[in-house]
Amino acid sequence: MKIDLTNRVAIVTGAGAGLGREHALLLARLGAKVVVNDLGSDVNGRGESATTAERVVDEIEAAGGEAIANSASVTDSGQVQQMVDQALSRWGHVDILVNNAGILRDKSFSKMTLDDFRAVIEVHLMGSVNCTKAVWDVMREQQYGRIVMTTSSSGLYGNFGQSNYGTAKMALVGLMQTLAIEGERHNIRVNCLAPTAGTRMLEGLMSADVLDTLSPTSVSPAVAALVSEEAPNRMVLCAGAGSFEAAHITLTSGIHLGTGEQVPHQLAQRLDEVTNRNGETVPTSGVAQGDLELKKARITASSATANSHA
């Protein structure tokens, strides 16, 4: 299947460098008109430079593509709305949103200030919320939309010194799960990308050889797949060094213990049964957990009734 984004309009946040730049360049090569958004700050979210986004626009135009630069801060909902209005004024529609903007404020939790915790939440989580909210009704009305949230293995599985980053990244999975359900009937598909890439966020932490192998270029094909006409819905797609995987939040079959004073003790003794992954499922919604628990309770009650009449 060949991906063709001709006449599609895409907004890519944090597109001035690293992953965002590669995403923007690839989407443009596939035919999309691109809003290259970047505040121009450093990896810690400090400073601003409008030329950061403009340089990427120049690259796209030099290759024959069409793009506009935008320096809105994703943490400012007013600026974000102006960015979306800019795209609508220029091209009349917005079809694709790639929420890529992010910062790092890494420290162990004991040494991290609450300001640094909030700053990372504001950019990664609320920045994605602001941008998604600004395009949501546009996509609903046109009955088409493709949205990518950028999560991380740090959120999915944890990473030392990244409690703020990991919290924000896992929250984006929760946002994706619900928006994918709400948007499905409007042909809005919402997915997550979990990239491993040698960007400026990892400079000084890995060798040059490793950083080259983990080039942002090797990740961007995942974005193309997630914003294509035939994109999936509710997928957490992992990508790095040219490899691709899918992550899932599963639910084990578990056990039923009922109620009573002994249940806490019984549960502590039988946690290995609770965590047994044989027969685990990937729920289609949060209701599935309650359905499973009620089903087990009813089976136990029915069995008890049958035994009492035996």
C-alpha positions in Angstrom: 0.0 0.0 0.0 1.4 3.4 -1.0 0.8 6.3 1.3 -0.4 9.4 -0.6 -1.0 12.5 1.5 -1.7 14.8 -1.5 -3.9 17.7 -0.5 -3.9 16.7 3.1 -3.0 19.5 5.6 -0.8 18.5 8.5 0.3 20.3 11.7 3.5 19.0 13.3 4.4 20.5 16.6 8.0 20.8 17.8 9.0 20.4 14.1 12.1 22.6 14.1 14.6 19.8 14.9 14.9 16.1 15.6 11.9 13.9 15.3 9.5 16.7 14.5 11.6 18.0 11.6 11.9 14.5 10.1 8.1 14.0 10.5 7.4 17.3 8.7 9.9 16.6 5.9 8.5 13.1 5.3 4.8 14.2 5.4 5.7 16.9 2.9 7.5 14.4 0.6 4.3 12.3 0.7 2.3 15.3 -0.5 1.0 17.0 2.6 0.9 20.7 3.1 2.6 21.2 6.5 2.4 23.7 9.3 5.9 23.5 10.8 5.3 24.6 14.5 8.2 25.2 16.8 8.7 27.7 19.6 12.5 27.6 19.1 13.3 26.8 22.7 16.1 24.6 23.9 15.7 21.0 25.2 14.7 22.3 28.6 12.0 24.6 27.1 13.9 27.8 27.6 14.3 30.6 25.0 12.5 31.2 21.7 13.5 31.6 18.0 11.1 31.9 15.1 13.8 31.0 12.6 13.9 27.4 13.9 10.6 26.6 12.1 11.4 28.8 9.1 14.5 26.7 8.3 12.4 23.6 8.0 9.9 25.4 5.8 12.8 26.4 3.6 13.9 22.7 3.3 10.4 21.7 2.4 9.9 24.4 -0.2 13.4 23.7 -1.7 12.2 20.1 -2.3 9.1 21.3 -4.0 6.7 21.1 -1.1 4.4 23.6 0.5 4.7 24.7 4.2 4.3 27.5 6.6 6.1 28.3 9.8 4.5 28.9 13.1 6.1 29.7 16.5 3.1 29.2 18.8 3.7 27.8 22.2 1.6 24.6 22.6 1.1 25.6 26.2 -0.9 28.7 25.1 -4.3 27.7 23.9 -4.9 31.1 22.3 -1.7 30.9 20.3 -2.6 27.3 19.3 -6.0 28.4 18.1 -4.3 31.1 16.0 -2.0 28.4 14.5 -5.0 26.3 13.5 -6.8 29.4 12.1 -3.7 30.2 10.1 -3.8 26.7 8.5 -7.5 27.0 7.8 -7.1 30.5 6.3 -4.3 29.2 4.0 -5.7 25.8 3.0 -9.3 25.5 4.2 -8.9 22.4 6.3 -6.7 20.5 8.8 -6.5 16.7 8.3 -3.5 15.6 10.4 -2.1 16.6 13.8 1.2 15.2 15.1 1.7 16.2 18.7 5.5 16.0 19.0 6.5 19.1 21.0 8.3 18.3 24.2 10.9 19.3 26.8 13.0 17.5 29.4 13.6 18.4 33.0 15.2 15.2 34.2 16.0 14.6 37.9 15.2 11.9 40.5 11.9 12.6 42.1 13.5 13.5 45.5 15.5 16.3 43.8 12.8 17.4 41.3 11.0 20.7 42.0 7.3 20.8 41.5 7.8 23.6 38.9 9.9 21.3 36.8 7.3 18.6 37.2 4.5 21.0 36.1 6.5 22.4 33.2 6.9 19.0 31.6 3.2 18.1 32.1 2.3 21.5 30.6 4.2 21.0 27.4 3.8 17.3 26.7 0.3 16.6 28.1 -1.5 20.0 28.1 0.3 21.0 24.9 -1.2 18.0 23.1 -4.6 18.6 24.7 -4.5 22.3 23.5 -3.6 21.3 19.9 -6.1 18.4 19.8 -8.9 20.5 21.2 -8.2 23.2 18.6 -8.6 20.8 15.6 -11.2 18.4 17.1 -14.4 20.1 15.9 -12.8 20.9 12.6 -12.1 17.2 12.0 -15.6 16.3 13.3 -17.2 18.6 10.8 -15.2 17.4 7.9 -15.6 13.8 9.0 -11.9 13.1 8.7 -8.9 13.4 11.0 -5.7 11.7 11.9 -4.0 12.5 15.3 -0.8 11.2 16.7 0.2 11.6 20.3 3.9 11.1 21.2 4.2 8.7 24.1 7.4 7.1 25.4 8.8 3.9 26.8 9.5 6.1 29.8 5.8 6.4 30.3 4.9 2.8 29.3 7.6 1.1 31.4 9.3 3.8 33.5 12.8 5.3 33.5 14.9 6.6 36.3 14.9 10.4 36.7 11.9 10.9 34.5 8.9 10.8 36.8 7.5 14.0 35.2 8.2 13.0 31.7 6.9 9.4 32.2 3.7 10.7 33.9 3.0 13.0 30.9 3.7 10.4 28.4 1.5 7.7 30.0 -1.3 10.3 30.3 -1.2 10.7 26.6 -2.0 7.0 26.1 -5.1 7.5 28.3 -6.0 10.6 26.2 -5.6 8.6 23.0 -7.7 5.7 24.3 -10.7 7.8 24.9 -10.4 10.2 21.9 -10.1 7.2 19.6 -13.4 5.9 20.9 -15.1 9.3 20.7 -13.7 10.1 17.2 -14.2 6.8 15.5 -17.7 7.5 14.2 -16.4 10.8 12.7 -13.5 9.0 10.9 -11.0 10.5 13.3 -8.3 8.0 14.2 -6.1 8.6 17.1 -2.9 6.7 17.8 0.3 7.0 19.9 3.9 6.8 18.7 6.6 5.6 21.2 9.9 6.6 19.5 13.4 5.7 20.3 15.6 8.3 18.6 19.0 9.9 18.9 17.7 13.5 19.2 19.2 16.4 21.2 17.4 15.0 24.2 19.8 12.1 24.3 23.0 13.9 23.3 25.8 13.2 25.9 23.9 10.1 27.1 24.8 7.8 24.3 27.8 7.2 21.9 27.8 8.7 18.5 27.4 5.3 16.9 24.3 4.5 18.9 22.8 7.9 18.1 23.4 7.4 14.4 21.7 4.0 14.5 18.8 5.6 16.4 18.4 8.4 13.8 15.0 10.3 13.8 14.7 9.3 10.1 14.2 5.7 11.1 11.2 6.6 13.3 9.2 8.9 11.0 7.8 6.1 8.8 5.7 5.1 11.8 4.1 8.6 11.8 3.3 8.2 8.1 1.5 4.9 8.7 -0.4 6.4 11.6 -1.7 9.4 9.6 -2.4 7.6 6.3 -5.9 7.0 4.8 -5.8 3.4 6.1 -4.4 4.3 9.5 -5.3 2.1 12.5 -7.1 3.4 15.6 -5.9 3.2 19.2 -2.5 1.8 18.4 0.6 2.4 20.5 3.3 2.0 17.8 6.9 1.8 18.9 9.7 2.7 16.5 13.4 2.9 16.7 16.5 2.0 14.6 14.3 0.9 11.8 12.3 -1.6 14.0 8.7 -1.4 14.8 6.6 -2.9 17.6 3.2 -2.5 19.2 2.6 -2.0 22.9 -0.6 -3.0 24.6 -2.4 -2.4 27.9 -3.8 -5.8 28.8 -6.2 -7.3 31.3 -5.5 -10.7 32.9 -8.3 -13.2 33.6 -7.6 -12.8 37.3 -9.5 -14.6 40.1 -12.7 -14.0 42.1 -12.4 -13.9 45.9 -15.7 -12.2 46.9 -15.8 -10.2 50.1 -15.0 -10.8 53.7 -12.4 -10.3 56.3 -10.1 -12.9 54.9 -10.0 -11.5 51.3 -7.0 -9.2 51.9 -4.9 -12.1 53.2 -6.1 -14.4 50.4 -5.4 -11.8 47.7 -1.8 -11.2 49.0 -1.2 -15.0 48.9 -2.6 -15.4 45.4 -1.3 -12.4 43.5 0.7 -14.8 41.3 -2.7 -16.1 40.0 -4.0 -12.6 39.5 -1.0 -11.7 37.4 -1.0 -14.9 35.3 -1.1 -13.8 31.7 -2.7 -16.9 30.2 -5.9 -15.7 28.5 -5.2 -12.0 29.0 -7.1 -9.6 26.7 -6.7 -6.1 25.3 -10.0 -4.4 26.3 -11.9 -2.4 23.8 -12.9 0.1 26.5 -12.7 0.7 30.2 -16.1 -1.0 30.7 -14.4 -4.3 29.9 -12.8 -4.5 33.4 -16.2 -4.1 35.2 -17.8 -6.6 32.8 -15.1 -9.2 33.5 -15.4 -8.7 37.3 -19.2 -8.9 37.2 -19.1 -12.0 35.1 -16.8 -13.8 37.5 -18.9 -12.7 40.5 -22.1 -14.1 38.7 -20.4 -17.4 37.8 -19.3 -17.8 41.5 -22.8 -17.0 42.7 -24.4 -19.3 40.3 -22.0 -22.1 41.2 -22.8 -21.5 44.9 -26.5 -21.7 44.3 -26.2 -24.9 42.3 -24.1 -26.5 45.1 -26.7 -25.5 47.7 -29.4 -27.2 45.8 -27.4 -30.3 45.2 
